[in-house]
């Protein structure tokens, strides 16, 4: 099967005074046409760096992509010239960044920032590019778009700035949209609006979406498949419902157990994941999650487990593979408490 995006054994390093940061470590995954893939993990797990590596936006020095392949429609993006990758970046692959206030230029009007890419990639005149920019702002729900396009970023609310970023990402009809935690700085009401907006746009435009987040609950109504990252690795990947119903990595189970639930008892305490992520300059031997894992055995501290198939399209990197009993609330309104029995 030909995938829209296929990443194979991707490695990214940062060469600093204190040592080499192993930011992305042999990451492999794919994205198909019209698919929404969620990437989840704590801060520092390598989610954003992986996507910046895919886009070839790693600053060098100190960063460097040291291995792997990134194939988009069969072409290895890592082997393209600077001019060739610029023709793809922002055109066929677009990215929405986490903080629109720092991503938008504060001294340029929205019109200038939107029309520049449209003229560059689509070859439109300034008049045609402005008309398209206004149409895009209307499309993402910004009222009085013909007037607001002359505004500066600080004259928009946080939610409206994020809508502007989405409009900029859609400007050239991309085949793949990468959303890097686009709702993190927004309140829950605006978060829901942005999620519904992206879902609608995906359905109407037929594009694929990669959604990066640290919030598993946000992906419940959005993603088709989820990749869980830890210490620069993919440690579990599965279709959405399968991951929620039967998580197999202790880290994924911990993420789910640390989420508040509407069906839980009022006084029920959340179960945090003890400890801190590893220092990626001194990359640990064995499984990087082992020092924090309540199921760790001796082998976990010696050898790093490979990703292995444990179900239909479900892979996990764990020597123990505990079985979580977390079930989506709409599937079972009164799920059992996850007890994660051992499976050798």
C-alpha positions in Angstrom: 0.0 0.0 0.0 1.3 3.5 -0.9 1.2 5.8 2.1 0.9 9.6 1.8 3.7 10.0 4.3 6.1 7.3 5.4 8.8 7.9 8.0 11.5 5.2 8.4 14.1 5.0 11.2 14.2 8.8 11.6 17.0 10.1 13.9 17.6 13.7 15.0 20.5 14.9 17.3 21.4 18.2 18.8 25.1 18.7 19.3 25.5 21.0 22.4 28.3 21.9 24.7 27.0 19.5 27.3 26.8 16.6 25.0 24.6 15.1 22.2 20.9 15.2 22.8 19.2 12.1 21.4 15.9 13.9 20.5 14.4 11.5 17.9 15.5 7.8 18.0 14.6 5.5 15.1 11.0 6.7 14.7 9.0 4.9 12.0 5.3 5.6 11.2 3.0 6.3 8.3 0.0 8.5 7.5 -2.6 7.6 4.8 -4.8 9.7 2.7 -7.7 11.3 4.6 -6.4 9.9 7.9 -6.0 11.7 11.2 -3.1 10.5 13.3 -2.7 11.7 16.9 0.8 11.9 18.4 0.7 12.1 22.2 3.3 12.2 25.0 4.7 14.4 27.8 6.6 17.6 27.0 10.1 16.7 25.8 9.0 13.3 24.4 10.1 14.3 20.8 6.6 14.9 19.2 7.4 18.4 17.8 11.0 17.7 16.9 9.8 14.6 14.9 7.5 16.8 12.9 10.0 19.6 12.5 12.4 17.0 11.2 9.8 15.8 8.7 9.4 19.4 7.5 13.2 19.9 7.6 12.9 22.8 9.9 15.6 21.7 12.4 18.1 24.6 13.0 21.6 23.6 12.1 23.7 24.0 14.1 23.0 22.6 16.7 20.4 20.2 15.2 21.0 17.6 12.6 18.9 14.8 11.1 21.4 11.9 11.3 19.5 9.1 9.7 16.3 7.7 8.3 13.9 8.4 5.4 10.9 10.7 5.2 8.9 9.7 2.1 6.1 12.0 1.0 4.2 10.6 -2.0 7.2 8.4 -2.7 9.9 11.1 -2.6 12.4 11.2 0.2 12.2 14.7 1.6 15.6 14.4 3.3 17.3 14.1 -0.1 15.6 17.1 -1.8 17.4 20.4 -2.5 16.5 23.4 -0.4 14.5 24.8 -3.4 12.6 21.5 -3.8 11.7 21.2 -0.1 10.5 24.9 -0.1 8.2 24.0 -2.9 6.6 21.3 -0.8 6.7 23.0 2.7 3.7 25.3 3.1 2.3 24.1 -0.2 1.7 20.3 0.0 2.6 20.0 3.7 1.5 22.7 6.0 2.1 23.2 9.7 0.1 25.0 12.4 2.4 25.9 15.3 1.6 25.8 19.0 1.6 29.6 19.9 0.1 31.8 17.2 1.3 34.9 18.9 4.9 33.9 18.5 4.3 32.3 15.0 2.7 35.4 13.5 4.9 38.5 12.9 3.6 41.2 15.3 4.7 44.1 13.0 3.0 42.8 9.8 -0.6 42.9 9.0 -2.4 39.6 8.5 -2.9 40.4 4.8 0.9 40.5 4.2 1.5 37.3 6.1 -1.2 35.4 4.3 -0.7 36.6 0.7 3.0 36.1 0.6 2.7 32.2 0.6 -0.3 32.3 -1.8 1.7 34.4 -4.3 4.8 32.3 -4.0 3.2 28.8 -4.3 0.1 29.5 -6.4 1.5 32.2 -8.6 -1.4 34.6 -8.0 -1.3 38.4 -8.4 -1.5 40.5 -5.2 -5.2 41.2 -5.9 -6.0 37.5 -6.4 -4.0 36.5 -3.4 -5.9 39.0 -1.2 -9.2 37.8 -2.4 -8.2 34.2 -1.6 -7.0 35.2 1.8 -10.3 36.9 2.6 -12.1 33.8 1.4 -10.0 31.6 3.7 -10.6 33.8 6.7 -14.3 33.6 6.1 -14.0 29.8 5.7 -12.4 29.4 9.1 -15.1 31.6 10.7 -13.6 35.0 11.1 -16.3 37.7 10.8 -15.8 40.8 8.7 -12.9 39.2 7.0 -12.5 41.9 4.4 -11.8 44.4 7.2 -10.0 42.2 9.7 -7.4 41.1 7.1 -5.9 44.6 7.6 -5.5 44.0 11.3 -2.3 43.1 13.2 -2.0 39.9 15.2 -2.4 41.6 18.6 -5.8 42.9 17.5 -7.2 39.3 17.5 -8.1 37.1 20.4 -6.2 33.9 21.0 -8.8 31.8 19.3 -9.1 34.1 16.3 -5.3 34.1 15.9 -5.3 30.3 15.8 -8.0 30.5 13.2 -5.8 32.8 11.2 -3.0 30.2 11.5 -5.3 27.5 10.2 -6.3 29.7 7.3 -2.7 30.2 6.5 -2.1 26.5 6.6 -4.9 25.9 4.2 -3.9 28.6 1.8 -2.4 26.3 -0.8 -4.7 23.3 -0.3 -2.2 21.0 1.4 -2.4 17.2 1.2 -1.1 17.0 4.8 -1.8 19.4 7.7 0.4 19.1 10.8 -1.1 20.7 13.9 1.4 21.1 16.7 -0.7 21.5 19.9 -2.8 24.2 18.4 -5.2 24.4 21.3 -2.8 24.3 24.3 -3.1 28.0 25.1 -6.8 28.2 24.6 -9.7 27.7 27.0 -11.8 24.6 26.7 -14.7 26.2 24.8 -12.3 27.6 22.1 -10.5 24.3 22.1 -13.7 22.5 21.2 -14.4 25.0 18.4 -10.9 24.6 16.9 -11.1 20.8 17.0 -14.5 20.9 15.3 -13.2 23.3 12.7 -10.3 21.1 11.8 -12.6 18.0 11.6 -14.9 19.9 9.3 -12.1 21.2 7.1 -10.5 17.7 6.9 -13.8 16.2 5.7 -14.5 19.0 3.2 -11.0 19.2 1.7 -10.0 15.5 2.0 -6.6 16.2 3.6 -4.7 14.1 6.1 -4.0 15.5 9.5 -1.3 14.9 12.2 -2.4 16.3 15.5 0.3 16.7 18.2 -0.9 16.9 21.8 -0.1 15.9 25.4 -3.9 15.4 26.1 -5.2 12.0 25.2 -8.8 13.0 25.9 -8.7 15.6 23.2 -7.9 12.9 20.6 -11.0 10.8 21.6 -13.3 12.4 19.0 -10.6 13.4 16.5 -8.0 10.8 15.6 -8.3 7.5 13.7 -5.0 6.2 15.1 -2.7 7.2 17.9 1.1 7.1 18.3 2.4 7.4 21.9 6.0 8.8 22.2 8.4 8.7 25.0 12.1 9.8 25.1 12.2 10.3 21.4 10.7 6.9 20.5 7.3 5.5 19.5 6.5 3.1 22.3 2.9 2.2 21.3 0.6 2.8 18.3 -2.9 1.5 17.7 -6.3 2.5 16.3 -8.1 5.0 18.6 -10.6 2.7 20.2 -8.2 -0.2 20.6 -5.7 2.0 22.4 -8.3 3.3 24.8 -9.9 -0.1 25.4 -6.7 -2.1 25.8 -3.5 0.0 26.2 -0.5 -2.3 26.4 2.4 0.0 27.5 2.7 1.0 31.1 3.3 4.6 30.0 0.1 4.7 28.0 -1.8 3.1 30.9 -0.3 5.8 33.2 -1.4 8.6 30.8 -5.0 7.3 30.7 -5.1 6.8 34.5 -3.9 10.3 35.1 -6.9 11.8 33.2 -10.0 12.9 35.1 -13.2 11.0 34.1 -16.8 12.2 34.2 -17.9 8.7 35.3 -15.4 8.5 38.2 -16.5 8.9 41.9 -16.2 12.5 43.1 -13.5 11.8 45.6 -11.5 9.5 43.3 -7.8 10.5 43.2 -5.9 10.6 39.9 -2.9 8.3 39.6 0.1 10.4 38.5 3.1 8.9 36.7 5.9 9.1 39.3 9.4 10.4 38.4 10.7 12.5 35.5 11.5 11.8 31.8 15.1 10.8 31.2 17.9 13.2 30.3 18.3 12.7 26.6 22.0 13.7 26.7 22.7 10.6 28.9 20.4 8.2 27.1 19.5 5.3 29.4 20.4 1.7 28.8 17.4 -0.5 28.3 13.8 0.8 28.2 13.9 4.6 28.8 10.6 4.3 30.8 11.9 1.5 33.1 13.0 3.8 36.0 9.4 5.1 36.3 7.6 1.8 35.5 5.8 -0.2 38.2 5.9 -3.3 36.1 9.7 -3.2 35.2 11.6 -6.4 35.3 15.4 -6.9 35.1 15.4 -7.2 31.3 13.8 -3.7 31.1 17.0 -2.1 32.5 19.3 -4.0 30.1 17.7 -4.1 26.7 15.4 -1.6 24.9 12.4 -3.6 23.6 11.4 -3.4 19.9 8.0 -2.6 18.7 6.0 -5.8 18.4 2.6 -6.6 17.1 0.1 -7.5 19.9 -3.2 -7.0 18.0 -4.8 -5.8 14.8 -2.6 -2.8 13.8 -1.5 -2.5 17.4 2.2 -2.5 18.2 4.0 -1.9 21.6 7.6 -1.7 22.7 7.5 -3.4 26.1 9.0 -6.6 27.6 6.1 -7.1 30.0 3.1 -5.8 28.0 0.5 -5.3 30.8 -3.1 -5.3 29.8 -5.0 -2.1 30.6 -8.8 -2.3 31.1 -9.5 1.4 30.3 -12.6 1.6 28.0 -14.0 4.6 26.3 -16.9 6.0 28.4 -19.4 5.9 25.5 -18.6 2.1 25.0 -19.1 1.3 28.7 -20.4 4.0 31.0 -19.1 2.1 34.1 -15.7 0.7 33.1 -13.7 -1.4 35.5 -10.8 0.1 37.3 -7.6 -0.7 35.3 -5.7 -3.3 37.2 -3.1 -4.1 34.5 -2.4 -7.8 35.1 0.9 -9.2 33.8 1.1 -10.9 30.5 4.5 -12.6 29.9 
